[in-house]
């Protein structure tokens, strides 16, 4: 499993945990729970306020078994939390990790081989520390600094020349 596969799995695993952390809330004289979230391109309306279209759909279920599809404005108002913001940040992080997949995986590979003593090129402690910070930033969905990207590409080039 690659580093990005691990990060993406952790992200997916965090959704049920987050949903569970919200707990129950009151709406329409009943207790409700958030049971799911998805984005859609279909034309859907919020079943609370009627707003159309809703793209971010939150599925809520009452203690009586009724299910409703709710938009982000209504879910935030009902639950009195910024749930929509959490899911937007979650999606942005997922998109970022997929976009930077090659860089994340190669930096992780360099660090792993360095730690195992199997890296065929020398890297200074400072260089490896910068790569660790870079990996930590990217794992959190933060764009790497240009100078660390250049450093990583330098080491990738050196690795490529040892294989030729």
KEKE-476811 format. One record per residue (C-alpha): residue number from 1; x, y, z. Coordinates in steps of 0.5 Angstrom, whole numbers, plus 500, padded with zeros to 3 digits. Example, Ala and Ser with C-alpha at 12.3 -4.5 7.8 and 13.67 -1.06 7.14 Angstrom:
<rs>
<r><n>1</n><east>525</east><north>491</north><up>516</up></r>
<r><n>2</n><east>527</east><north>498</north><up>514</up></r>
</rs>
This chain:
<rs>
<r><n>1</n><east>500</east><north>500</north><up>500</up></r>
<r><n>2</n><east>503</east><north>507</north><up>498</up></r>
<r><n>3</n><east>503</east><north>513</north><up>503</up></r>
<r><n>4</n><east>497</east><north>516</north><up>499</up></r>
<r><n>5</n><east>493</east><north>510</north><up>499</up></r>
<r><n>6</n><east>494</east><north>510</north><up>507</up></r>
<r><n>7</n><east>492</east><north>517</north><up>507</up></r>
<r><n>8</n><east>486</east><north>517</north><up>503</up></r>
<r><n>9</n><east>484</east><north>511</north><up>507</up></r>
<r><n>10</n><east>485</east><north>515</north><up>513</up></r>
<r><n>11</n><east>480</east><north>520</north><up>510</up></r>
<r><n>12</n><east>475</east><north>515</north><up>508</up></r>
<r><n>13</n><east>475</east><north>512</north><up>515</up></r>
<r><n>14</n><east>474</east><north>519</north><up>519</up></r>
<r><n>15</n><east>467</east><north>520</north><up>515</up></r>
<r><n>16</n><east>463</east><north>515</north><up>520</up></r>
<r><n>17</n><east>467</east><north>518</north><up>526</up></r>
<r><n>18</n><east>465</east><north>525</north><up>524</up></r>
<r><n>19</n><east>458</east><north>523</north><up>523</up></r>
<r><n>20</n><east>458</east><north>519</north><up>530</up></r>
<r><n>21</n><east>461</east><north>525</north><up>533</up></r>
<r><n>22</n><east>455</east><north>530</north><up>531</up></r>
<r><n>23</n><east>450</east><north>526</north><up>535</up></r>
<r><n>24</n><east>442</east><north>527</north><up>535</up></r>
<r><n>25</n><east>439</east><north>534</north><up>534</up></r>
<r><n>26</n><east>432</east><north>536</north><up>534</up></r>
<r><n>27</n><east>428</east><north>538</north><up>528</up></r>
<r><n>28</n><east>421</east><north>538</north><up>526</up></r>
<r><n>29</n><east>419</east><north>536</north><up>534</up></r>
<r><n>30</n><east>423</east><north>529</north><up>533</up></r>
<r><n>31</n><east>430</east><north>527</north><up>534</up></r>
<r><n>32</n><east>435</east><north>526</north><up>528</up></r>
<r><n>33</n><east>441</east><north>524</north><up>527</up></r>
<r><n>34</n><east>446</east><north>525</north><up>521</up></r>
<r><n>35</n><east>447</east><north>518</north><up>517</up></r>
<r><n>36</n><east>451</east><north>520</north><up>511</up></r>
<r><n>37</n><east>453</east><north>525</north><up>506</up></r>
<r><n>38</n><east>454</east><north>526</north><up>498</up></r>
<r><n>39</n><east>455</east><north>530</north><up>493</up></r>
<r><n>40</n><east>451</east><north>530</north><up>487</up></r>
<r><n>41</n><east>450</east><north>533</north><up>480</up></r>
<r><n>42</n><east>443</east><north>531</north><up>480</up></r>
<r><n>43</n><east>437</east><north>537</north><up>481</up></r>
<r><n>44</n><east>435</east><north>536</north><up>488</up></r>
<r><n>45</n><east>432</east><north>540</north><up>493</up></r>
<r><n>46</n><east>433</east><north>541</north><up>500</up></r>
<r><n>47</n><east>427</east><north>537</north><up>504</up></r>
<r><n>48</n><east>427</east><north>542</north><up>510</up></r>
<r><n>49</n><east>427</east><north>549</north><up>506</up></r>
<r><n>50</n><east>425</east><north>547</north><up>499</up></r>
<r><n>51</n><east>432</east><north>550</north><up>496</up></r>
<r><n>52</n><east>434</east><north>548</north><up>489</up></r>
<r><n>53</n><east>439</east><north>546</north><up>487</up></r>
<r><n>54</n><east>443</east><north>542</north><up>493</up></r>
<r><n>55</n><east>450</east><north>540</north><up>491</up></r>
<r><n>56</n><east>452</east><north>537</north><up>498</up></r>
<r><n>57</n><east>447</east><north>533</north><up>500</up></r>
<r><n>58</n><east>446</east><north>531</north><up>508</up></r>
<r><n>59</n><east>442</east><north>525</north><up>509</up></r>
<r><n>60</n><east>438</east><north>525</north><up>516</up></r>
<r><n>61</n><east>434</east><north>520</north><up>519</up></r>
<r><n>62</n><east>429</east><north>521</north><up>525</up></r>
<r><n>63</n><east>427</east><north>516</north><up>531</up></r>
<r><n>64</n><east>421</east><north>514</north><up>527</up></r>
<r><n>65</n><east>425</east><north>512</north><up>521</up></r>
<r><n>66</n><east>424</east><north>518</north><up>516</up></r>
<r><n>67</n><east>429</east><north>520</north><up>512</up></r>
<r><n>68</n><east>431</east><north>527</north><up>509</up></r>
<r><n>69</n><east>436</east><north>530</north><up>504</up></r>
<r><n>70</n><east>438</east><north>536</north><up>507</up></r>
<r><n>71</n><east>442</east><north>542</north><up>504</up></r>
<r><n>72</n><east>448</east><north>545</north><up>507</up></r>
<r><n>73</n><east>445</east><north>551</north><up>510</up></r>
<r><n>74</n><east>439</east><north>547</north><up>513</up></r>
<r><n>75</n><east>444</east><north>542</north><up>516</up></r>
<r><n>76</n><east>448</east><north>548</north><up>519</up></r>
<r><n>77</n><east>442</east><north>551</north><up>522</up></r>
<r><n>78</n><east>439</east><north>545</north><up>525</up></r>
<r><n>79</n><east>445</east><north>542</north><up>528</up></r>
<r><n>80</n><east>448</east><north>549</north><up>530</up></r>
<r><n>81</n><east>455</east><north>547</north><up>527</up></r>
<r><n>82</n><east>459</east><north>548</north><up>521</up></r>
<r><n>83</n><east>458</east><north>541</north><up>518</up></r>
<r><n>84</n><east>458</east><north>543</north><up>511</up></r>
<r><n>85</n><east>465</east><north>547</north><up>512</up></r>
<r><n>86</n><east>468</east><north>540</north><up>515</up></r>
<r><n>87</n><east>466</east><north>536</north><up>509</up></r>
<r><n>88</n><east>468</east><north>541</north><up>504</up></r>
<r><n>89</n><east>475</east><north>541</north><up>508</up></r>
<r><n>90</n><east>475</east><north>534</north><up>507</up></r>
<r><n>91</n><east>474</east><north>534</north><up>500</up></r>
<r><n>92</n><east>479</east><north>539</north><up>499</up></r>
<r><n>93</n><east>484</east><north>535</north><up>502</up></r>
<r><n>94</n><east>482</east><north>529</north><up>498</up></r>
<r><n>95</n><east>483</east><north>532</north><up>492</up></r>
<r><n>96</n><east>490</east><north>535</north><up>494</up></r>
<r><n>97</n><east>492</east><north>528</north><up>496</up></r>
<r><n>98</n><east>490</east><north>525</north><up>489</up></r>
<r><n>99</n><east>493</east><north>531</north><up>486</up></r>
<r><n>100</n><east>500</east><north>531</north><up>489</up></r>
<r><n>101</n><east>500</east><north>523</north><up>489</up></r>
<r><n>102</n><east>507</east><north>522</north><up>485</up></r>
<r><n>103</n><east>510</east><north>527</north><up>490</up></r>
<r><n>104</n><east>508</east><north>524</north><up>496</up></r>
<r><n>105</n><east>509</east><north>517</north><up>494</up></r>
<r><n>106</n><east>516</east><north>519</north><up>492</up></r>
<r><n>107</n><east>518</east><north>523</north><up>498</up></r>
<r><n>108</n><east>515</east><north>517</north><up>503</up></r>
<r><n>109</n><east>520</east><north>512</north><up>499</up></r>
<r><n>110</n><east>526</east><north>516</north><up>500</up></r>
<r><n>111</n><east>525</east><north>517</north><up>507</up></r>
<r><n>112</n><east>523</east><north>510</north><up>508</up></r>
<r><n>113</n><east>529</east><north>508</north><up>504</up></r>
<r><n>114</n><east>533</east><north>513</north><up>508</up></r>
<r><n>115</n><east>531</east><north>510</north><up>515</up></r>
<r><n>116</n><east>532</east><north>503</north><up>513</up></r>
<r><n>117</n><east>539</east><north>504</north><up>510</up></r>
<r><n>118</n><east>538</east><north>502</north><up>503</up></r>
<r><n>119</n><east>538</east><north>509</north><up>500</up></r>
<r><n>120</n><east>543</east><north>509</north><up>494</up></r>
<r><n>121</n><east>545</east><north>516</north><up>495</up></r>
<r><n>122</n><east>547</east><north>520</north><up>501</up></r>
<r><n>123</n><east>542</east><north>525</north><up>504</up></r>
<r><n>124</n><east>544</east><north>530</north><up>510</up></r>
<r><n>125</n><east>540</east><north>530</north><up>516</up></r>
<r><n>126</n><east>538</east><north>537</north><up>514</up></r>
<r><n>127</n><east>535</east><north>535</north><up>507</up></r>
<r><n>128</n><east>532</east><north>529</north><up>510</up></r>
<r><n>129</n><east>528</east><north>533</north><up>516</up></r>
<r><n>130</n><east>526</east><north>538</north><up>510</up></r>
<r><n>131</n><east>523</east><north>532</north><up>506</up></r>
<r><n>132</n><east>520</east><north>530</north><up>513</up></r>
<r><n>133</n><east>516</east><north>536</north><up>514</up></r>
<r><n>134</n><east>514</east><north>537</north><up>506</up></r>
<r><n>135</n><east>511</east><north>530</north><up>507</up></r>
<r><n>136</n><east>508</east><north>532</north><up>513</up></r>
<r><n>137</n><east>505</east><north>538</north><up>510</up></r>
<r><n>138</n><east>502</east><north>535</north><up>504</up></r>
<r><n>139</n><east>499</east><north>529</north><up>508</up></r>
<r><n>140</n><east>495</east><north>535</north><up>512</up></r>
<r><n>141</n><east>493</east><north>537</north><up>505</up></r>
<r><n>142</n><east>498</east><north>543</north><up>505</up></r>
<r><n>143</n><east>502</east><north>545</north><up>499</up></r>
<r><n>144</n><east>509</east><north>544</north><up>499</up></r>
<r><n>145</n><east>514</east><north>550</north><up>499</up></r>
<r><n>146</n><east>517</east><north>551</north><up>493</up></r>
<r><n>147</n><east>524</east><north>550</north><up>496</up></r>
<r><n>148</n><east>523</east><north>543</north><up>498</up></r>
<r><n>149</n><east>519</east><north>541</north><up>492</up></r>
<r><n>150</n><east>526</east><north>543</north><up>488</up></r>
<r><n>151</n><east>530</east><north>539</north><up>494</up></r>
<r><n>152</n><east>525</east><north>533</north><up>493</up></r>
<r><n>153</n><east>526</east><north>533</north><up>485</up></r>
<r><n>154</n><east>534</east><north>534</north><up>486</up></r>
<r><n>155</n><east>534</east><north>527</north><up>490</up></r>
<r><n>156</n><east>529</east><north>524</north><up>485</up></r>
<r><n>157</n><east>534</east><north>526</north><up>479</up></r>
<r><n>158</n><east>540</east><north>523</north><up>483</up></r>
<r><n>159</n><east>536</east><north>517</north><up>484</up></r>
<r><n>160</n><east>535</east><north>516</north><up>477</up></r>
<r><n>161</n><east>542</east><north>517</north><up>475</up></r>
<r><n>162</n><east>544</east><north>512</north><up>480</up></r>
<r><n>163</n><east>540</east><north>507</north><up>476</up></r>
<r><n>164</n><east>543</east><north>509</north><up>469</up></r>
</rs>
